[in-house]
Amino acid sequence: MSKTSKLRKIREQKGYSRTDLGYIACVSYASVAAYESGRREPSLSTGVRMAEALNVHPSALIEEIWKAK
């Protein structure tokens, strides 16, 4: 599993589109796509907002996103 694919998996399990997640977490569709593909990494505050939007503990995303650093 790539380091950002967990974000996509959780987003899809929760039934959100990239647009939905972006709207709730106050980021653009393009940003969500970039985070999922690994082209960009979200800031800590953005990671927390996405976790809250997905109703998961922030560590579930933060650990996965920044694990490979």
C-alpha positions in Angstrom: 0.0 0.0 0.0 1.4 3.4 -0.9 1.9 5.9 1.8 -1.1 7.9 0.8 -3.5 5.3 -0.5 -5.0 4.9 3.0 -6.5 8.3 2.7 -8.2 7.3 -0.5 -9.4 4.0 1.0 -10.9 5.6 4.0 -12.5 8.4 1.9 -14.1 5.8 -0.4 -15.3 3.7 2.5 -17.0 6.7 4.0 -18.7 7.4 0.7 -17.0 10.8 0.1 -15.9 12.1 -3.2 -12.7 14.1 -3.4 -14.8 17.2 -3.8 -16.8 16.3 -0.7 -13.7 15.8 1.4 -12.1 18.9 0.1 -15.2 21.0 0.9 -15.5 19.7 4.4 -11.7 19.9 5.1 -11.4 23.3 3.4 -9.0 22.2 0.7 -9.4 21.9 -3.1 -10.3 18.8 -5.0 -6.8 19.1 -6.6 -5.2 19.1 -3.2 -7.0 16.0 -2.1 -6.0 14.3 -5.4 -2.4 15.3 -4.9 -2.4 14.0 -1.3 -3.8 10.7 -2.4 -1.3 10.2 -5.2 1.6 11.3 -3.1 2.5 14.3 -5.2 2.0 16.5 -2.2 1.8 16.1 1.6 -0.8 17.9 3.7 0.2 20.1 6.5 -0.5 18.7 10.0 -3.5 21.0 10.4 -4.9 19.8 7.0 -4.3 16.2 7.9 -6.2 16.7 11.2 -9.1 18.5 9.3 -9.3 15.6 6.9 -9.3 13.0 9.7 -12.1 14.9 11.4 -14.1 15.1 8.2 -13.7 11.3 7.7 -14.5 10.7 11.4 -11.3 8.8 12.1 -8.6 9.5 14.7 -6.0 11.8 13.2 -3.2 9.3 13.9 -4.8 7.0 11.4 -4.0 9.4 8.6 -1.0 11.2 10.1 0.9 8.0 10.7 0.2 6.7 7.2 0.9 10.0 5.4 4.2 10.7 7.2 5.4 7.2 7.9 7.9 7.1 5.1 9.7 10.3 6.0 
